[in-house]
């Protein structure tokens, strides 16, 4: 999908596990864009090692 990324439950769970809250309107949510800061990338990589 080019216009946006479908928000999958697994992605939401991973973000919540990292302490990131994601608010979605309605039953079907889509991201138009997602900006990940360098610190967040480091935290995600560390969490994936576990």
Beta strands, then each sheet from edge to edge (+ up, - down):
strand 1: 5-6
strand 2: 30-31
sheet 1: 1+ 2-
end
